[in-house]
Amino acid sequence: MTEESSFFIDEYTFNLQKLPDVVFEPVKLGSYYVDLDTGDVNPLQEHKILRKPFPLPLLMSSESDECDLPDSEELKAEEKESKAEKEDETKAEKPFLHDPLLLWLYKKKQNVDGIDIITGRGSLRSISMTPFESYNNKWRCSASKLGDIVYIMKVSLPLLEDEYETVSDACYQGVSFEHQMVQSPLPFFFDEMIAIKAKLGKLKCLFDAEVDAFYEGMPVELKTHADVRNPETNVKFRTSKLFQTYMQCYLAGISKCVMGFRRLDGTIRKVKEYTTVDMERICAKDWDKNAPMNFLVDFFDWLLPQVVDERKEYIITYLGHGEITLDTKDIGFQFPPPIYTLFSGHV
């Protein structure tokens, strides 16, 4: 692997003063759900409906009558096994061959003329929040040239054992909360997605985002967080969790989040609804959405001119310390795979 260049955040002028507005116009192209067992992509009919009134209190464990998830240790073991299997699979073939968004674009024969970037909301959110040290953000992405388009996907960073335990517990609690807050006629373990086309400054992006639930036809984000008990935890909540939630909603054009607050005994007895306007008002002294959006534009201005070779994979990594690194490696064949070039002007 060859290191190409670095992007130093210390050189990026970042503060809370009023920054220029960034043109960001997300438009929903369509919806689909992904069968996690088969990988099939199917039309979405808004199966996950938010329960109202909220079914409080909620118990974040398998002891709850509403929650038939495996217990925490069993879920962690399954996650480790699944991760190992995926790593073995990707040694044989590239993971973007199974990207649901690309498959949906292919099935819909969606025209992608003029698109600069195809990616996922998770990648956009992680990159945009990089300058905010309070979030302790670390990430890795892979970029490939897809004709005139740069295709970017999130890559998992290896976790230390203590980090793995923390991430697994948070994942379990989040899944448990979603499971109890949503009613659906289909099995729970499938992802409902929306495809979004957005103008970001002068760039045109196409990305997907998972939807946790729908209420009255509108997508809703579901989150959990430890109870905010004092001024210190309130600051951490505003600068970390609420900021991350806001960016997740804002990028996907989702206007509402439902947040469950966990007590020390593991129960959720308080649920609050936040609109993106609420989050902007509450956190006006902590962050300005124009800061991450300006950074996102600057980042792509640096990255896109360097992603030029269809036979190379470009690895972008941020591990803290104010430096984003770009490395390249040969992938041994020309991207994109033949399945995505069957019709001209489309993926």
Solvent accessible surface area in square Angstrom, and as a share of the most:
residue,aa,sasa,rsa
1,M,149,0.66
2,T,83,0.48
3,E,109,0.49
4,E,90,0.41
5,S,34,0.22
6,S,31,0.20
7,F,31,0.13
8,F,92,0.38
9,I,15,0.07
10,D,125,0.65
11,E,141,0.63
12,Y,34,0.13
13,T,100,0.58
14,F,62,0.26
15,N,58,0.30
16,L,96,0.48
17,Q,108,0.48
18,K,150,0.63
19,L,21,0.11
20,P,93,0.59
21,D,110,0.57
22,V,26,0.15
23,V,72,0.41
24,F,24,0.10
25,E,98,0.44
26,P,47,0.29
27,V,92,0.53
28,K,108,0.46
29,L,55,0.28
30,G,17,0.16
31,S,26,0.17
32,Y,0,0.00
33,Y,41,0.16
34,V,11,0.06
35,D,45,0.24
36,L,95,0.47
37,D,138,0.71
38,T,92,0.53
39,G,35,0.34
40,D,74,0.39
41,V,8,0.05
42,N,48,0.24
43,P,105,0.66
44,L,21,0.11
45,Q,137,0.61
46,E,59,0.27
47,H,31,0.14
48,K,8,0.03
49,I,63,0.32
50,L,4,0.02
51,R,71,0.26
52,K,81,0.34
53,P,127,0.80
54,F,43,0.18
55,P,42,0.27
56,L,70,0.35
57,P,80,0.50
58,L,4,0.02
59,L,60,0.30
60,M,15,0.06
61,S,32,0.21
62,S,45,0.29
63,E,143,0.64
64,S,17,0.11
65,D,150,0.78
66,E,91,0.41
67,C,3,0.02
68,D,119,0.62
69,L,6,0.03
70,P,35,0.22
71,D,71,0.37
72,S,34,0.22
73,E,119,0.53
74,E,87,0.39
75,L,22,0.11
76,K,19,0.08
77,A,60,0.46
78,E,82,0.37
79,E,47,0.21
80,K,99,0.42
81,E,107,0.48
82,S,44,0.29
83,K,72,0.31
84,A,50,0.39
85,E,93,0.42
86,K,128,0.54
87,E,89,0.40
88,D,88,0.46
89,E,109,0.49
90,T,58,0.33
91,K,169,0.72
92,A,92,0.71
93,E,79,0.36
94,K,31,0.13
95,P,50,0.31
96,F,3,0.01
97,L,45,0.22
98,H,113,0.51
99,D,25,0.13
100,P,38,0.24
101,L,2,0.01
102,L,0,0.00
103,L,40,0.20
104,W,13,0.05
105,L,0,0.00
106,Y,53,0.20
107,K,125,0.53
108,K,118,0.50
109,K,131,0.55
110,Q,46,0.20
111,N,76,0.39
112,V,10,0.06
113,D,95,0.49
114,G,57,0.54
115,I,6,0.03
116,D,46,0.24
117,I,0,0.00
118,I,0,0.00
119,T,6,0.04
120,G,18,0.17
121,R,16,0.06
122,G,32,0.30
123,S,2,0.02
124,L,2,0.01
125,R,41,0.15
126,S,6,0.04
127,I,1,0.01
128,S,0,0.00
129,M,0,0.00
130,T,1,0.01
131,P,10,0.06
132,F,16,0.07
133,E,115,0.51
134,S,71,0.46
135,Y,46,0.18
136,N,115,0.59
137,N,15,0.08
138,K,103,0.44
139,W,2,0.01
140,R,64,0.23
141,C,1,0.01
142,S,2,0.01
143,A,0,0.00
144,S,1,0.01
145,K,40,0.17
146,L,13,0.06
147,G,38,0.37
148,D,132,0.68
149,I,13,0.06
150,V,4,0.03
151,Y,3,0.01
152,I,2,0.01
153,M,31,0.14
154,K,90,0.38
155,V,47,0.27
156,S,89,0.58
157,L,34,0.17
158,P,107,0.67
159,L,73,0.36
160,L,121,0.60
161,E,110,0.49
162,D,101,0.52
163,E,67,0.30
164,Y,25,0.10
165,E,69,0.31
166,T,93,0.54
167,V,78,0.45
168,S,3,0.02
169,D,56,0.29
170,A,59,0.46
171,C,56,0.34
172,Y,11,0.04
173,Q,48,0.21
174,G,20,0.19
175,V,36,0.20
176,S,0,0.00
177,F,1,0.00
178,E,36,0.16
179,H,33,0.15
180,Q,3,0.02
181,M,0,0.00
182,V,8,0.05
183,Q,90,0.40
184,S,38,0.25
185,P,112,0.70
186,L,61,0.31
187,P,106,0.67
188,F,34,0.14
189,F,112,0.47
190,F,11,0.04
191,D,39,0.20
192,E,0,0.00
193,M,23,0.10
194,I,4,0.02
195,A,0,0.00
196,I,2,0.01
197,K,78,0.33
198,A,3,0.02
199,K,86,0.37
200,L,1,0.01
201,G,18,0.17
202,K,198,0.84
203,L,26,0.13
204,K,91,0.39
205,C,2,0.01
206,L,1,0.01
207,F,0,0.00
208,D,18,0.09
209,A,3,0.02
210,E,60,0.27
211,V,0,0.00
212,D,12,0.06
213,A,0,0.00
214,F,2,0.01
215,Y,63,0.24
216,E,148,0.66
217,G,43,0.41
218,M,117,0.52
219,P,25,0.16
220,V,3,0.02
221,E,2,0.01
222,L,5,0.02
223,K,30,0.13
224,T,12,0.07
225,H,32,0.14
226,A,41,0.32
227,D,31,0.16
228,V,46,0.26
229,R,138,0.50
230,N,67,0.35
231,P,111,0.70
232,E,139,0.62
233,T,34,0.20
234,N,56,0.29
235,V,71,0.41
236,K,139,0.59
237,F,10,0.04
238,R,47,0.17
239,T,27,0.15
240,S,23,0.15
241,K,46,0.19
242,L,0,0.00
243,F,0,0.00
244,Q,21,0.09
245,T,0,0.00
246,Y,0,0.00
247,M,0,0.00
248,Q,18,0.08
249,C,0,0.00
250,Y,46,0.18
251,L,0,0.00
252,A,8,0.06
253,G,48,0.46
254,I,2,0.01
255,S,61,0.39
256,K,63,0.27
257,C,0,0.00
258,V,0,0.00
259,M,0,0.00
260,G,0,0.00
261,F,6,0.02
262,R,53,0.19
263,R,121,0.44
264,L,161,0.80
265,D,95,0.49
266,G,24,0.23
267,T,17,0.10
268,I,0,0.00
269,R,114,0.42
270,K,96,0.41
271,V,22,0.13
272,K,91,0.39
273,E,66,0.30
274,Y,11,0.04
275,T,47,0.27
276,T,21,0.12
277,V,109,0.63
278,D,39,0.20
279,M,0,0.00
280,E,64,0.29
281,R,159,0.58
282,I,63,0.32
283,C,0,0.00
284,A,73,0.56
285,K,188,0.80
286,D,27,0.14
287,W,8,0.03
288,D,31,0.16
289,K,55,0.23
290,N,8,0.04
291,A,0,0.00
292,P,0,0.00
293,M,3,0.01
294,N,28,0.14
295,F,0,0.00
296,L,0,0.00
297,V,30,0.17
298,D,55,0.28
299,F,1,0.00
300,F,2,0.01
301,D,87,0.45
302,W,43,0.15
303,L,0,0.00
304,L,31,0.16
305,P,92,0.58
306,Q,51,0.23
307,V,0,0.00
308,V,104,0.60
309,D,49,0.25
310,E,39,0.17
311,R,132,0.48
312,K,63,0.27
313,E,7,0.03
314,Y,8,0.03
315,I,17,0.09
316,I,1,0.00
317,T,10,0.06
318,Y,3,0.01
319,L,91,0.45
320,G,15,0.14
321,H,177,0.79
322,G,5,0.05
323,E,57,0.25
324,I,0,0.00
325,T,33,0.19
326,L,0,0.00
327,D,24,0.12
328,T,8,0.05
329,K,83,0.35
330,D,106,0.55
331,I,24,0.12
332,G,70,0.68
333,F,80,0.33
334,Q,96,0.43
335,F,0,0.00
336,P,26,0.17
337,P,11,0.07
338,P,109,0.68
339,I,77,0.39
340,Y,2,0.01
341,T,80,0.46
342,L,119,0.59
343,F,36,0.15
344,S,111,0.72
345,G,33,0.32
346,H,52,0.23
347,V,5,0.03
